[in-house]
Amino acid sequence: MPISAPPAPPAPPIAGATPTDLLGHPLAPHEQQLLASYRSLTALLSIPDLAPTTRANVLDALAALGVAVTSLGLAFEHLTTLDA
């Protein structure tokens, strides 16, 4: 069975547009906050001089948020593709 390519990243949000989940449903305020937290943690991983313990703890927090974000359909990406 061939392995399919990962899905293309979603288009950046249009200014003033209501954010939506992967199915196009508008996000509730708590979902927006959850997604913002997830993206904030992924951005932290791009800092090259994070202390090793900090990086490990960010990855741990990201794993938990990743499950919530994926199960709600807010975003879809394999955490294994992040630079860890």
C-alpha positions in Angstrom: 0.0 0.0 0.0 1.6 3.3 -1.1 2.2 6.0 1.5 0.4 9.2 0.6 1.9 12.6 0.9 1.0 14.7 3.9 -1.8 17.2 3.3 -1.0 20.7 2.2 -0.9 23.2 5.1 -4.0 25.3 5.4 -4.1 28.7 3.8 -3.3 31.6 6.1 -6.4 33.2 7.6 -7.8 36.2 5.8 -7.7 39.3 8.0 -11.1 39.8 9.7 -12.3 36.3 8.7 -13.6 34.0 11.4 -11.2 31.1 11.9 -12.6 27.7 11.1 -11.7 24.1 11.8 -10.7 21.6 9.2 -14.3 21.1 8.1 -15.0 24.8 7.8 -17.0 25.2 11.0 -16.3 28.5 12.9 -14.1 28.1 16.0 -15.6 28.8 19.4 -13.5 31.2 21.5 -12.1 28.4 23.6 -11.1 26.5 20.5 -9.3 29.6 19.2 -7.4 29.9 22.4 -6.4 26.2 22.3 -5.2 26.5 18.8 -3.2 29.7 19.6 -1.6 27.9 22.5 -0.7 25.0 20.2 0.8 27.3 17.6 2.7 29.2 20.3 4.4 26.0 21.5 5.3 25.0 18.0 6.9 28.4 17.5 9.0 27.9 20.6 10.5 24.8 19.1 12.0 26.9 16.3 14.2 28.7 18.8 17.6 27.1 18.3 19.1 27.9 21.7 16.4 26.5 24.0 17.8 24.7 27.0 17.4 20.9 26.5 15.1 20.6 29.5 12.9 23.5 28.2 12.7 21.8 24.8 11.7 18.5 26.4 9.0 20.1 28.4 7.7 22.1 25.5 7.5 18.9 23.5 5.7 17.2 26.4 3.1 20.0 26.5 2.8 20.0 22.8 2.0 16.3 22.7 -1.0 16.8 25.0 -2.2 19.8 23.1 -1.7 18.1 19.8 -4.1 15.3 20.8 -6.8 17.9 21.7 -6.2 20.0 18.6 -6.3 17.0 16.3 -9.3 15.4 17.9 -11.3 18.7 17.6 -10.2 19.0 13.9 -8.6 22.4 14.5 -5.3 21.4 12.8 -3.7 18.3 11.5 0.0 17.7 11.4 2.3 14.9 12.5 4.3 16.0 15.5 7.1 13.8 14.3 7.7 16.2 11.5 8.5 19.1 13.9 12.2 19.7 14.5 12.8 18.1 17.8 
